[in-house]
Amino acid sequence: METFRELGSATSRGPAEWFTGEVYLQPLLGPAHSPTLRSAKVSFASAARTVWHTHPRGQMIHILSGICAYARWGEPTQQAVPGDTVWFAPGEKHWHGAAPGHPMTHLAVQEADENGEVVTWLEAVTE
């Protein structure tokens, strides 16, 4: 058993190749803690979002605050609120972020594949 404290110092701005708008990542679990489990707290400014992406073993996001906008390829945008959990299936092309006018924070959990990969980043989301 381990307790990790003061992980806030590891918070960094999300790369422009992965996100549109202002996004901050706070890793919670990574390769130093688990061979496969990856977890982060991700905070999005209003209307900020990921680019399209996939996860080889799927991804769970749990909304902590704000309103989350999300969609999978070819489907309309949906919304989730604090307490909601969204599951994206392995290989499912999707995006997620904050709804306009509402900053949002979620917990993201995904598992690395046999090559250590957890995400494939794709193109930006268009309106």
CORPE-V242044 format. One record per residue. N is the residue number from 1. RES is the residue in one letter. SS is DSSP state (hx for helix, st for strand, lp for the rest). PSI is psi as a letter, one per 20 degrees, with the letter a starting at -180 (NA if undefined). Layout:
BEGIN
n: <N/N>
res: <RES/RES>
ss: <SS/SS>
psi: <PSI/PSI>
END
This chain:
BEGIN
n: <1/2/3/4/5/6/7/8/9/10/11/12/13/14/15/16/17/18/19/20/21/22/23/24/25/26/27/28/29/30/31/32/33/34/35/36/37/38/39/40/41/42/43/44/45/46/47/48/49/50/51/52/53/54/55/56/57/58/59/60/61/62/63/64/65/66/67/68/69/70/71/72/73/74/75/76/77/78/79/80/81/82/83/84/85/86/87/88/89/90/91/92/93/94/95/96/97/98/99/100/101/102/103/104/105/106/107/108/109/110/111/112/113/114/115/116/117/118/119/120/121/122/123/124/125/126/127>
res: <M/E/T/F/R/E/L/G/S/A/T/S/R/G/P/A/E/W/F/T/G/E/V/Y/L/Q/P/L/L/G/P/A/H/S/P/T/L/R/S/A/K/V/S/F/A/S/A/A/R/T/V/W/H/T/H/P/R/G/Q/M/I/H/I/L/S/G/I/C/A/Y/A/R/W/G/E/P/T/Q/Q/A/V/P/G/D/T/V/W/F/A/P/G/E/K/H/W/H/G/A/A/P/G/H/P/M/T/H/L/A/V/Q/E/A/D/E/N/G/E/V/V/T/W/L/E/A/V/T/E>
ss: <lp/lp/lp/lp/lp/lp/hx/hx/hx/hx/lp/st/st/lp/lp/lp/lp/lp/st/st/lp/lp/st/st/st/st/st/st/st/lp/lp/lp/lp/lp/lp/lp/st/st/st/st/st/st/st/st/lp/lp/lp/lp/st/st/lp/lp/st/st/lp/lp/lp/lp/st/st/st/st/st/st/st/st/st/st/st/st/st/st/lp/lp/lp/lp/lp/st/st/st/st/lp/lp/lp/st/st/st/st/lp/lp/lp/lp/lp/st/st/st/st/st/lp/lp/lp/lp/lp/st/st/st/st/st/st/st/st/lp/lp/lp/lp/lp/lp/lp/lp/st/st/lp/lp/lp/lp/lp/lp>
psi: <p/q/p/p/q/l/i/h/i/j/p/q/p/p/q/h/i/h/q/p/a/o/p/p/p/n/p/g/p/a/h/i/h/q/h/h/p/p/q/q/p/p/p/p/r/p/j/q/r/r/r/q/r/r/p/h/j/r/q/p/p/p/p/h/q/a/p/p/q/q/q/q/p/j/q/q/p/r/q/q/r/p/i/q/p/p/p/p/q/p/i/p/p/r/r/q/a/p/q/p/j/o/q/q/p/q/p/p/p/r/p/q/a/i/j/j/p/i/q/o/p/b/r/q/p/q/NA>
END
